[in-house]
Amino acid sequence: MMNIIRKVGNKARLAAVAFFASVIVAHADSTLGNPLKPEFSTVPDFIAGVLRVVVMIALPIITLFIVIAGFRFIWAQGNQSELTEAKKNFVYVLIGSLLIMGSWALVTLIAGTVTQLVGKS
């Protein structure tokens, strides 16, 4: 059984190499196009677009965690250890949201500055 697999395997490898070589030769004269949309043609625009998507996904999650932090304050009912945990949770949510929004704002600012300095091509 192993001999059959080895014989078929060698023939399959040879056929695969021949196939990929013919594909490479057939496409040797074609040019490689940009797979991204035209608005993402530069690196700063691409990074700003990615961060825009991250912000759009993160906003509902941030809202959910702020609501959860509020419920933790309500559920604490004066218990100091639970209030401390609720405060820490709320601070962590605020820090995370500031990091996400701040990175988006910073990249947008840098992309705008680079675009003004270099010019849009």
C-alpha positions in Angstrom: 0.0 0.0 0.0 2.8 2.4 0.9 4.6 1.7 -2.4 1.4 2.6 -4.3 1.1 5.9 -2.3 4.8 6.7 -3.0 4.4 6.0 -6.7 1.3 8.0 -7.0 2.8 10.7 -4.8 5.8 11.1 -7.0 3.6 11.4 -10.1 1.3 13.8 -8.4 4.3 16.0 -7.3 5.6 16.0 -10.8 2.2 17.0 -12.2 1.8 19.7 -9.7 5.2 21.2 -10.5 4.4 21.1 -14.2 1.0 22.7 -13.6 2.3 25.5 -11.5 5.2 26.1 -13.8 2.8 26.5 -16.7 0.6 28.9 -14.7 3.6 31.0 -13.8 4.8 31.1 -17.5 1.2 31.9 -18.6 1.0 34.9 -16.2 4.5 36.1 -16.6 3.5 38.9 -18.9 0.6 40.2 -16.9 1.0 42.9 -14.3 0.1 42.6 -10.6 -2.8 45.0 -9.8 -3.7 46.5 -6.4 -6.2 44.2 -4.8 -7.4 47.0 -2.4 -9.9 49.7 -3.1 -8.5 52.9 -4.6 -9.1 54.8 -1.3 -6.7 52.4 0.4 -3.8 53.0 -2.0 -1.4 54.4 0.6 -0.3 52.9 3.9 -1.7 55.6 6.1 -5.1 55.4 4.3 -5.1 51.6 4.8 -4.2 51.9 8.5 -6.9 54.5 9.0 -9.4 52.3 7.2 -8.5 49.3 9.4 -8.8 51.4 12.5 -12.1 52.8 11.3 -13.4 49.2 11.1 -12.0 48.4 14.6 -13.7 51.5 16.0 -17.0 50.5 14.4 -16.8 47.1 16.0 -15.5 48.4 19.3 -18.2 51.0 19.9 -21.0 48.6 20.7 -18.7 46.5 22.8 -17.5 49.5 24.7 -21.1 50.5 25.3 -22.0 47.0 26.5 -19.1 47.0 29.0 -20.0 50.5 30.3 -23.6 49.2 30.9 -22.1 46.1 32.7 -19.9 48.3 34.8 -23.0 50.4 35.8 -24.8 47.2 36.8 -21.9 46.1 38.8 -22.2 49.4 40.8 -25.9 48.7 41.4 -25.3 45.0 42.4 -22.6 46.1 44.8 -25.2 47.5 47.1 -22.7 49.3 49.4 -20.3 46.3 49.7 -16.8 48.0 49.6 -15.0 45.1 47.9 -17.6 44.8 45.1 -17.6 48.6 44.8 -13.8 48.6 44.4 -14.1 45.9 41.7 -16.8 47.9 39.9 -14.7 51.0 40.0 -11.7 49.1 38.6 -13.9 47.6 35.9 -15.2 51.0 34.9 -11.7 52.5 34.8 -10.5 49.7 32.6 -13.4 50.2 30.2 -12.6 53.9 30.0 -8.9 53.3 29.5 -9.6 50.8 26.7 -12.1 53.0 25.0 -9.6 56.0 25.2 -6.9 53.8 23.7 -9.1 52.7 20.8 -10.5 56.1 20.1 -7.1 57.8 20.6 -5.3 55.5 18.2 -8.0 56.1 15.6 -7.7 59.9 16.0 -3.9 59.8 16.0 -3.7 57.7 12.8 -6.3 59.9 11.1 -4.3 63.0 12.1 -1.0 61.5 10.9 -2.6 60.4 7.6 -4.0 63.9 7.0 -0.6 65.5 7.8 1.3 63.1 5.5 -1.2 63.6 2.8 -0.9 67.4 3.0 2.9 67.2 3.1 3.4 64.7 0.3 0.3 65.3 -1.7 -2.2 62.8 -2.9 -1.0 60.9 -5.9 
